[in-house]
Amino acid sequence: MGKQTKVLSYAIRLRVVGKYFGQLILVVAFLTLVPLVFALLTAEFAIAARYGVVIAVLSGPGFLLARLRAARRVQTNEAMVLAAIIFLAIPLVMSYPMMGAGLSFGDALFEAISAATTTGLSTLATVEDKPLVFRFARSWMQWYGGLGILVLSLALLLRPGITAKSLAVTEDIRDDVVGGTKAYARKIAVVYVALTCTGIFFLLLTGNGLFNAVVYTLSAVSTGGFSPHDASFGHFSSWQLPWITTLACLACALPLALYYQGGRERWKKLFRDLQLRALLLIALVVSLALSACMYFFMQQPWQQALYHGPLIALSAQTTAGFTTLGLGDLDAGSKMVVIISMAIGGGIGSTAGGIKVLRILVLLRLVQLSLVRTCMPPHGVLDRRLGDKRLEEEEIRQALVFFVLFFAVVTASWFLFLIFGFDPLDSLFEVVSATGTVGLSSGVVGPDLPGILKAALCVNMLFGRLEILAWLVILYPRTWFGLRVEES
């Protein structure tokens, strides 16, 4: 059996990874032109020069690597390694222009990782004293980080079955990771840009200015949550901007392929989608639970509870990270509700993080089938379906593996916070927020947080964004050593 496994496993081809890494960093170099132009328009010439250096540093190796001759087909382990190194490379290079706002390298790297992974956690005491280009660039990184995750999820997650069907993936896409990803990306990018333009339009109507409209929309559609104001939604006295932004977060926590399908089919069919219905139901339950906790345990007036509760609940559920008040003041019950909501997260094929609603449904279905099995004769056969779709063995295995890995990462990081003497519930809140790429904070994360804990949260954010397995693939020896497919 061991020999057979060796024959059937293939190490990555460095030429293939190098070629597509070169293409990706060229795209990042092109996207960096946007904050460069913004810095020039706001007369932040020193920061603009730093962005110019980043573009030059990325463009040179990018052009050389992109010219490599390599096989067109990409193995799954190659796609995972590629995704991991690009999400390491982007924060490393983008730390340099962020340091132009007066940050140390460590704090700049934390902000860059938080931005690229669409998390939204920050160790800064204030952002309102930072240049406008710094605040814009964080949200811009979240925006293209969110789009990148949507595209890379194709190579990392897709297998025949419910997941592929929920993302509107055809047989051709599954058979050709590169060509299929490009075709998928074009469809999803149109939806992503359309949602972004729609969000900016409606936020402009609130009268809070072009800058706020753009920055909040970029953070909302990526479910990133970076705000240009220290108080996040609490900066605004009216309800319009918080609620429009939150609805944009909810729209992007759904599989974006649903919108593409809606253009081809009747929209009423979309409401039969399992993830859509489950996400809306969970969001409603969490909103009511959090409002009830605020009313009964925090003694808030019911009007305030019904305002803050749903906004915070939807922000947690969509893993966006916006907030209307300091979450350190929440009672223990409210914090637990938010923690569970952050852990569940949004839909597969969305910009949201967390375990994902579809995986939760798969696990609940397995529990139900186990109960049914106890009432059946020994030779009875169960139809493993979720809705009208059959559950594949591979999907069940992946859901269970991810569930275990997610809680293993959370437990290990939580234990580290406990060693440093932080409050157990607040520590769990921060760790789940980072691993779920949410960005909400109970007040533990800040300038005085020990460096080792900042590093742990950076690992959590990176693990959570690429769903852990990609990082384990990098550590797996057979990823690097063994037989290789002929490059033709």
N, C-alpha and C positions, 0 to 999 in steps of 0.2 A: 504493500500500500504506500509506503514511504517513497519508493522509487517512482511509482506512478504519479504521485503528487509533484515530484521534481520535474518530471517530463511535461506535465500539464501547466506548470507555472512559469511565467516569463518575467524577467527583470525589466526595468525601464530602459529605454534607449535615450541616452543623454542628448543625442542630436535632435530627437523629436521634441523633448522637453525644452531644449534650448531654442529651437525654432519658434515654437508657439509662445514661449516666454518673451522672446524678442518682439513678436507681434503685439503682445499684450502691453509691454512697457512703452511701445510706440503709441498705443492708444492712450495710455496714462499721460504721456508727454503732451499729446494733443489736447487732452482735457485740462492740463495744467495751464494752458493758454488763458483759460477763463479767469482764474484768480490773478494771473499776471496782468491782464487787461484791467481788472477791477482795481488792483493796487496802483496802476498808473493813473486811472481816473480819479482816485482818491488821494493822489500825490504821495503815496507811500513808496517812494522810489527805492529805499533800501530793501524793503520786502520784495518789491518787484524784481530787483536784481537777484535775490535769492531764488525766486521762482524761475528766473532765466537760467540760473546755474542748474536747477533741477531738470529743466527741459533739455539742456545740453548733456547732462550726465545720463539721462535716460535715452536720448536719441542716438548717441554714438553706439553703445552696445546693442541697442535695439535694431538699428539698421544692419549691423554685422550679423547678429543672431538670426534675424528674419530671413537672411539670404541663404541660410544653411539648406542643403538638400536633405529632406527627411521624408519618411513615409507619411502618407496622408491619413491613414487610420491611426487612431490614438487608443492605447489600452486604458482600461479603467484606472490602474495604478498610476499611469503617466498623467492622466487628467487630475487625479488627486494630488500628486506631487506638484503639478503645475499650479493648482489652486492655492496650495499651502504657501509656496514660495512667492507668489504674487501678492498674497496678503501679508507676507513679511516684508517684502520689498517696498510696497507703497508707504506704510508708516515710517520705515527707516528713512526714506528720501524726503518725505513730506515733513519730517521733524525739523529739517533745516530751515525752511521758510517760517515755520511756527516759532522757532527760537528767535526770529526777528521781532516778535512781539514781547520779548523780554522773558521768555520761559527758559528754564534749564533744559538740558537735553532729556533728562528723565521725564519731566512734566510734559515736554513737547511730544515725546514718544507715546506717553499715555494718551494724550489728546488725539494724536494721529491714529493710534490703534482703535480708540473709541470711535473715531469718525469713520475709518475704513470698514470697521465691522458693524456699522450702523447701531452702535450701542447708545452713546450719549452720556456716559458717566464722565465726570470731570473732577480733577483734584484742585482746580483753581478756586481761590477764595471769591473772586469776582471776574466776570468777563466784560463788564461794562466799561472798564478802564482800558480795554484792549482795542486796537485799531479795527475799523469796520471790516477791513479785508480779512483779518483773522477770524472774525465771527462768521463772515460769509464763507470763507474757505472750509471751515469745519463742516458746515451744512452741505457745501458742494461736494466734499469728499464722501459724505454720507449718501448723497444722491447717486453718484456713480458707483459707490460701493454696493448700494442696494441693487442697481441694475446688473452689476457684475455677478452678484450672488444668484440672481434669477437665471442668468445665462449659464453660469458654472454648475448650477444645480442639475442641469440636464446631464452632464457627464458624471456627476457624483451620485445621483439618486435614481436615475431612471432604470427601471426594469419592466418587463411585461407585467401587466396587471393593473390594479386600481390606481397606483401612483401615476403610471404613464397615461392612463385614460383621463385622470383628473387634470393633467397638464396638457391635454390635447395633443399627445405625442403619437405620431404615425409610425408605421413599421420602418419607413425609410429613415426616419430620425434615429430610431434605436439602432439601426444597422450601420449608421455613419455618424460617429460622434462629432467630427469636424464640420462636415457639410450640413448635418442635421442641426447642430448647434447654431450655425449661421442662419439657417432658415427659421428656426425657433426664435432666435434673437431678434430678427427683423420684425416678427409679429408682436413679440412682447415689448420691444422698444417703442413701437407705435402706440401701444396702450399706455406704457409708462410715461411717455412724453405728453400724450393727450391728458392723462390724469394730472400731470404737473401743470400744464397750461390752464386746465380747468380750475385747479386749486388757486393758482396765482390770480386768475380773473375774479373769483369770488372773494378772496381775501382783500383784493384792491377795493372792492365795494364796501368793506368795513371802515374805510377811511383811516387806516393805520399806516399808510405810506407804502411805497414800492419796496423798500428794503425789507420791512417786516413781512410783506406779502411773499416775496421771493424766498427769504430765508426760512420762514415757517413752512412754506410749501415743500421746499427741498427736503427739510427734515421730516415732514409728515409722510410724503409718498415713499420715502425710504424707511419709514417707521424708525427713524433714528433718534429724534427727540432733542437735538441740540437747539438751544434757544439763545438769541442774542441778548437776552435779559436775565439777570440773576434770579428773578422771581418766576421765570417761565411764564405760564399763563397768568400767574398772580400779578404780573405787571400791568394787565389791562383791567379796567373797571367795567367794561361791557362784556356781554356774553358772546358776541358774534364771532370774534376771531378764535377764541378757544373752541367753540363748537364746530365751526367750519373746518378748522384744522383737525379736530378729532374725527370728524366724518371722513376726511381725507385719509387719515391713518387707518380707519376701519375699511375703507375701500381698497387699500393696498395690503391689508392683512388677509385678504381673500386671494385665492389663486388668480393671477392676472390673466391666465388663459381663459377664464370664464368670460371676460369682456370680449375677447376675440371670438369666442364661440357665440356670444350674444349677437355679434354682427352677422352671423351666418344662420342662426337658428332663432326661433321665437324665444323671447326673453323669459317667458313663463317656465320654460324647460329648465332654466338655470336654477330656479328655486328648488329643484329636486336634488341639486348637488349636496352631497353629504356634508362636506366641509363648510359650505355656506350656512346651511341650516344649523349645524352644530355650533359654529362660531357665534352666530347671532343668539342662540339659546344660552350659551355659556356667558356671553357678554351681558345678557339681560339678568341672569341669575347673580353674577358677580356685582353688577350695578346695584341691584336691590339689596344684596347682602351687605355691601359696603355702606350704602345709605342708611340701612337699619343700624349698623354698628355705630355710625357717627351720631345718629339720633338718640339711641338708647344708652350708649356707653360714654360718648364724648359730650353728651348734652347739647348738641348743636340744634338750632331751630330747624324744623323740617324743611323749610325753604332752602337753607344752606346745605343740609344733608343731601337733598335731591339735586343740588347743583354740583357740589364737589364730588359726591359719590360716583355718579356715572362717568364724569370726566376722568377721574383717576382710574376707575375700573376699566374703561375702554383704553386708556393709555397703557395700562398694565397688560391687558389682554392682547392688544395689537403689538406689544413690545415696543411702543413708541418712546415713552419716557418723559412726556410732558406732565406737568403737575400744576395744581392751582394753589397748593399750600405746602408747608413743610411737613414731610411725611414722618419725621421724627416725633411729631406730636400725636400721631395716630395711636389708638389703644392697641393692645396685643391682638385682639380678635381681628381688627381691621388689617393689621400687618399680615396676619396669616392668610386672610382672604386674598390680599394683593400678591403674596408669595406664591400661592397656588395658581393664581391667574397668570403670573409671569412665567411660571414653569410650563404651563400648558401652551401658551403662545398662540400664534396664528395658523394659517393654512400652509400646506406644502405648495410650493410654486408661487409664494408671495414674498414680500420683502421682510416679513416678520420672522422672529426667532422663536426660541422655546422648543419644547418637545415636538410640537405641531399637533393640531387637532386630529388629523387623519390617523396618526399613530395612537393617540388616545382612544379613538374609536375602534381601531384594530385590537388594542389590548382589552377594552371592555367587551368586545365581541368574543374574544378568546375566553374570558371569564364566563360569559353566558354559555358558550359551547361546552365548557367544562361542567357546568351545572346540568345542562341538558344530558350530557353523557352519563351522569349518575342514574338517570331514569331510563336509559336505553338498554336493550339486550347486548351481550358481549360483542356480537358480530354486526351490530347496527352501524350504519354509515351516516356520518354527519355531512351536510352540505355547508361547507365553509364559505358563506357569502356575507358581504357587508353591503346592505342595500340590494341592488340588482347586479352587483359585480362579485365575481369569485375572488376569494383571497388566495394568492399564490404563496407557496411555501417560503419562497425567498423574501417576500414582503413581511411575512410574520416574523421570520428570523431577524430581518433588519430592524423591525420595530422593537423587538425584545432586546437586541444588542444595543441599540441606541438608548433605550430606556435605562438599561443597567449602566452604560458608560456615562450618561448625563448625571445620574445620581452619584456615581463614583467620583466624578470630578467635583461636584458640589460638596460632597462629604469631605473630601481631602482638603479643599480650600477652606471650608467652614472650620475644620479642626485647626488649621493654621491660625485663623482669626481668634479662636478660643484660647490658643496658647498665649497669644498676646494680651489676653484679658478683656477682650471686647464683649459686650452684651450678646448672649447667644442668639436671641431673636433678631436683633439688628444685624448681626454678622451674617446670619442665614439670608436675611433680606438682601444684603449687598451681593453676596455670592450668587444667589439665584438671579438677581438682576443682571450681573455681568455675564453669567453663563447663558442666560436667555437672551442676551443682547438687548436688554430693556433700557437701562439707564436711569431708572428711578433709584433714589437713595434715601435711606433713613437717617442720614447725617454722619455716618461713619467715614465715608470717603471724603477726603479733604486734603488741604496742604500738609497737615501734620501726620498723615497716615504713614507708618513706617514703609521704607522702600521695598522691603521684601513682600509686604502685602499689596503694594501697588503692582509689583511684578506678578504676583499671584492673580490679581484681577485682570492684568493684561493677558495672561495665559487663558483665563476663563473666557474672556471675550473672543480670543482667537479660536479656542476650542469650540465655543458655542456657535460661532458664525459658520465654521466649516464642518459642524456637526461631528467633531471629535475624531471620526474614523480616518479622515485624511491625514491627521497628524500621526496617528498610529501607523499608517502605511509608510510614512517617512522613516519610522523607527524599525520597521520590519526588515530583517536582513535580505529576504528574497526580493524585496523591491529593488535592491541595488546589485545583488550578486546572483548569477545563475544564467540559464539559457536566455537568449534574446531572439525575438522575431527578426527575420531578415529585413533590413530596411530597403524597400524597393519603391 
